[in-house]
Amino acid sequence: MDVEEFEEFRQWTRNKSEHTRNGYRSSLRRFCEFHDMNPRELVLEARNYEPEDPETAHLEENPADRRLVEWFQELTGGDGEGGEGVSRASAVNYWRHIRSFYENFGVHIKEETPKAGRRNRRSELDVEDVEKMADAAPSLRDRAMIWVGFQAGMNPSEVCSLDVGDVMGGLERGERPVSIEKTRGKTKIDHHTWIHREAIDALKAYLRDRKRKEGELDPGDPLFVKRNVRKGNRRATPTIVRKVMRGIRDSVGEDIEKVKDRLDQQTNPLAFKFLRRAFGIACDNADVPTKYKDYWLGHAPPYNGAYQGLTKKKQREKYQQLAPEINPSPTQPGADERLLESVEEVVEEKFGEVGTERVMPEVKNRLEKLDSRISRVEEQKKRIEELEEEVKDFRKWKEEVKSQDYWGNLLAKKARVMERSGKLERGEQSKD
């Protein structure tokens, strides 16, 4: 919206410096777009407001106050990077601009200007916390978004910009991990990132559900879509992502020890940007070299530097090294002990102490055998992944052979060897 077209803006900014005019213009434009109203409509609404009961007019909220509070909460409650979320200090500055706008036309803002306050502590989530968040997701789409955002180190805008074709090939080929090529909006860096087991499984479940409802999907279709949209753009938006994460906060925030005392902060401690931060922490915990982590996150390369030598093969190796930090364990620590305790309680209740002495050794024996079988399966899965890598390397070598006339070069080399051998033989005969 071009707010400069309105006389209200020109009156408000008359005799103001160019720097102040630019700041006022930006703030008013965002405020108008948030409420889908122009400057004139905002002023008329506030000035023509009539309280329902004149005797309690001083207790009722003017529309200007309500709109300013709603906007401030949206500004400070968002995710940052690419979305509506901004720092509290910036939001307070915007508040002052809009208050000045209203008061220029005789509309008094009763609400006190918020304080910038202390900076909110940043969440340091780990894979167990992310698992709780994903398990609380209200839909397959939201679950997949959470795992992709975490394992790929993406912000809301990047996740929403993904197309089906960005992951379809890797999913159909059964790759693990799956690489994703994208452009980081903030730095304009073209780079790769990856997803692993949990994100892959969540995406497969979500896409199966979409195919069942929509039929076959085209590579150009958005990967994450809005629900119940009859027409227009179906692509999910950062605003939807922020709304989902606020619901996750309300659902499981109390169950996550790191954030349960910060649920009333202005910034959601389970905001999507903290999944990106958790990915960076996981890289550090797995001793992944900084240049790989920065490249996956889309950071600009260091001064006079570049991301050289980060081949996809090397990236895959380093990302595999990260896998235990970004996938939840099949069984959490102490799970076997808790299971045995539960079984023992049930057996004792059913058969008494004598029955427990006879039955429990057999139960433990069977559990140990099952655990051994699970371990062997995990080893076999790891070996299969290694074999898949070897097959890919072989196919790559095969392509190189075709492109470089491998056999022609080999025959030429053999001819040179035979010629050299003939010369040596003739030399020895002349000496004799």
N, C-alpha and C positions, 0 to 999 in steps of 0.2 A: 504494500500500500504506500502511495506517495503522499505523505502527510503534508508536504510543503504546498500542495494544491489548496489547502484549506486556510481561510483567513484566520481561523483560531490559532493555527501554528505561527503565522506571521506576526500576529499581535503578541503572542506569548514570547517570541524570541526577538522582538524589536529591541534594538540597541544592545544586543548580546554579541559577544565575540564569536568569531567563526568556530573556534574550538568548542565553545559552549553550545552553539547552534547544532553542531554535528552530534554532540552527546545527547541533546534534547530530542533531535530528530530520530536517532536510533532507538531511544527509550520509548518514545511515543509510538513509533511504528510497531515495535514488538508488543506494546500494550494493546494497541488497536487490533492487531492480527490475532492476539490471544483471545480477545473477547468478540472478534468478528464485528467490530463497530468502528466507525470513523470518528475523528475528533469532535465533530459537531454533534453527533448522536450521543457521545459520552457526556458532553456539557449539558445538553438539553435534558437528558435523563436525570442527571444529578440536580439541576436547578428546578425542574418541574416536579420533583418528588414531593408527595404530600403524605404525611403520616396518617395511619388509620385512625388513631386516637390523639387529638391535639394535646390532651393532658399528659400523655406519655411520650410525646415527640422526642424528648431529650433522651429517652431510653432506646429508641428505635435506630436501626443502622441505616445510614444513607447508602444508596447504591454505589457511590464512589468508594466508600470505605470497604464495602464488600468486595468489589472488583479488585481493589488494590491488594487486599489480603489474599484473595484467591491467586492472583498473579504472583505475588511474592512467594507463596507456598510452592507453586509450580516451579519457579526459578530455582529455589534452594533445595527442592526435593528431587531434582532430576539427576542424571548420571554424569553430566559433564560431557566430555569429548563427543562432539557431533550431535548432542541433544540439546534440550532446553536448560539443563542443569548448569548453574553458574556458582561461583563462590558466594558465600554469604555477604562478604564485603561489597562485591559488585551489585548484588541484589539490593542491598541497602542504598547504594548510590542511585539505582534505578527508581527505588521508592521515592527518594527525595525529588527526582526529576518530575515524576507524575504528580506528586503532592503539589509542587510548584505550578504545574499546568492547571490543576483544578482550582487552586487558590487564586490564580490569575483571573478567573472568571467568577469569583465570589463563592466558591464551594469550599467549605471548611472540612478538612479531614480530621475526624475525631481520634482515629487510631494513632497511637504514638509511633514515631519512627523506630523500627527495630534496631537493636544494637548489633554491630558486626560480631561481637562476642569472640570467644576463644575458638581456635581452629579445631574442627572435629578430628578425633583420632581416626586413623585409617585402619580398616579391617585387614587382618592377615589370615585369610581363610586357607584351609587345606582340603585335600580330596575328600576326607570324611564329611566336612561341612558342606561341600558341593553336593555330595551324594544325598544328604538330608534335604537340601534345597530341591534337587532334581526329583526326589521321591515325593515331595510335596507339590510338584507342578500339577496344575489342574487339567492338563491336556498333553497328548503326545507331542504336539508342536512345541509347547513350552518346555517340556523335558529335553527335547532335542536342542532347543536354543541354548539352554543352560550348559549342556555338556559341550556343544560346539564352541560357545563363547569361552568356556574355561580351557578346553584342550587346545584351541587354536589361538588363544590370547587375543580375542577380538572385542571390539566395543560394539554398542548397539547398532550404530550405523553400518558397520562392516557386516555384521550378521544379517541385517535386513537387506543388504545389497546383493547377497549371494543368490545365484540362480541354480536351478536343478542341475544344469550341465556342469557346474563347478565341482560337483561331487559324484555325479552319476557314473562316470567311467570307472573310477576307483572302486565304488561300491559294487558295480556289476562284475568287475574282475576279481572281487574278493580280496582286495589289497588290505594290508594292515601294517603300517598306518596308511592313510589316504592323504595325498598332498592336495592342497588348495592354492591356486594362484589368484592373487588379488592385488589391489592397489590401496595403500593406506591413505585415507582421505586427508589426514592432517599433514603428512610429509610428502604426499604424491609419489611414494616409493612403490615400485612394482616388486613384489616379492612372493615367496612361497611360505605357507604355514601348513600345519598337519593336524589331523585328528586321529584318535586311537580307539580302542575297543568300545568304551562306553558311549562315546559320541557316534561311532559307526553303528552300533546296535540301536541306539535311540533314533538315528536318522532312518535306518531301514524300517523300523516299526512305524514311524511317522509317514514315510513315503508309501508304504504298503497300504496304510489307512487312506491316504489321499487317492491312490490309484483305485481303490475299491469304490470310493465316492465319485471320483471325477473321470476315471478311465486313464489311459496312458498320458504321461506327462511329457511335455516338450522340454528340450534342454534350456530354452530361453525363458521358461516359466520361473517366477520367483520361487526360491526354495521355501521360504516361510511366508505364509499368506494370512490375511485377516480371516476371521471366521464370520460366516453368515453375511457375505457381501454379494449383492445381486448384480451390481454393475460398477463400472469405474475401476480404478487401480486396486488390485487385490494384494499388493505387496505389504507385508507387515512394516510398521514404522517404529522408530525409537520411542515414541510416546507409548505405543502398545507394550514395548519391552519394559519400560519403566513401571507401567501399571502392573504388569505381571510380577515384577520383582517386589513391588510394594505388597502385593498379595502374599508372596513367599515370606516376606518379613513378618507379616501378621500371622501367618500360619505356623512357621517353625522357628521364628526368631528367639523365642524363649528356650528352645532346645539346643541352641548353639551357644556354648559357653562364652566364646570370644566376644559376642555382640549383645548378649541379653541385657546388659546394663546400659546399652546405648540405643535402644529402640526408639527413644523419644528425641533423638538428634534431628536436626534439620535435614541432614543427608542420610539417606537410607544406608545403614551399615551392611546391608546385603544387596546393594546396588550392583548392576551388571559390571561396572568398571572394576569392582573388587574381584570379579572372576578373572579379569585380565591381569590384575596385580597378583592374584594367587598363582597364575601360570608362571609369571616371572619368578616368584619365590620357589616354585617347584623346580624350575630350571636350575636355580642356585643350589637347592638341596641335592640335586642329582649331579652336581659338578659339570653341568653342560657349559662349554666355553661361552663367554659373554657375546662373542660375535655371532654365534648361532642364535642365542636368545634374542639379541637385538634385531637380527634379520627377520626372525619369525614374527616378532612384534611390530615390524615395519618401521623401526626407528631409523632416522637418517644416519648414514655412515659417518664416522669421525672425520674431522677436518682433513681435507686432502687425502681422504682414504676411500675405500670402496669395499664392497662385500665380494672379494675375489676368492676363488677356490672352494666356495661352498656348493659343491656339486650335489645333485639330488641324492646320490649314493651316500655321500658323507652325511648329509642332513638326515637321511633315513636312519643311519647308524646312531647318530646322536639322539634322534628323537626316540628310537627304541630304548636307549639308555634312560630316557625320561619316563618311560611307560609306567614303572611301579609307583611314581610320584603322582600320576594323573589318573590312574585307574584304581578304584577301591579294591581291596583284597577280597578274594572269594569268601574268606571267613575272617572275621575280625579277631584280634588277639583275645584269647580267653573264651572264644565261642565254644570250643570243644568241652572245656571244663563246665561251662554253664549248661550245655546240653546234657552232659552226664549227670549233673546235679538234678536237673529237671526229671530225667528218666528215672533216676534212683528214687526220687520222691514219689513218683507215680507207682513204681514197682512196690515200694514199701507200703504204700497205702492199700495196694491191691492184695499183696501176698504176705505182708508182715516182714519182720527182720529176717526170719529164716529164709523166706522166699527171696529176699534181696541178696542174701549171701550166695544162693544157688544161681540166680538169674544174672546178676550184674557182671560176673566175670565173663559170661558168654556175650553180653551186650558190649562190654569193653573190647573183647576180642574182635567182634564184628566191626566195630567202629575203627579199630586200628587197621584192619584189612581194607576197609573202605577208604581210609585216609591214604593208605599205601597206593591203592588203585588211582585215587585222585592225583597223587604226586606223579605217578607214571604217565597219566593222561597229560598233565601239565608239561612234563618233559617231552612227550611226543608232539604236543602242540608247538613247543619251542623248536624242535627239530624240523617240523613241517615248515615253520616260518623261515628257518635257515635254508631249507631246500628250495623254497620259493625264491629266495634271494639268489641262490645259485642258478636257478633256471632263468631268472631275469638277466643275470650276468652272461649266461650262455647265449641267450637270444641277442643280447647287445653285441657280443663277439661275432655272432653269425652275421648280423647286419654289417659289421665292419668288414668281415671277409668278403661279402658281396660287393661292397662299395669300393674296396681297395684292390680288386683283382688279386685276391690272396693267392690263388693257385698259380696264376701267371708269375707272380713274384717268387713263389716257392720253386717253380721249375727253372726260372732264370738263375736262382741261387744254386740249385743243384748242378746246372750246367757249368757255372763258374767253378764249383768245387771239382767237378770231373776234369775240367780243363786244367786246373792247377795240379791235379793228381797226375795227368798225362805229362805235363811239363817236368814234374819231379822225376817221373819214371824215365823219361828220355834223358834227363841229366845224369841219372845214375848209370844208364847204359853207356853213355859217352865216356864216363870216367873209367868203366871197366875196359 
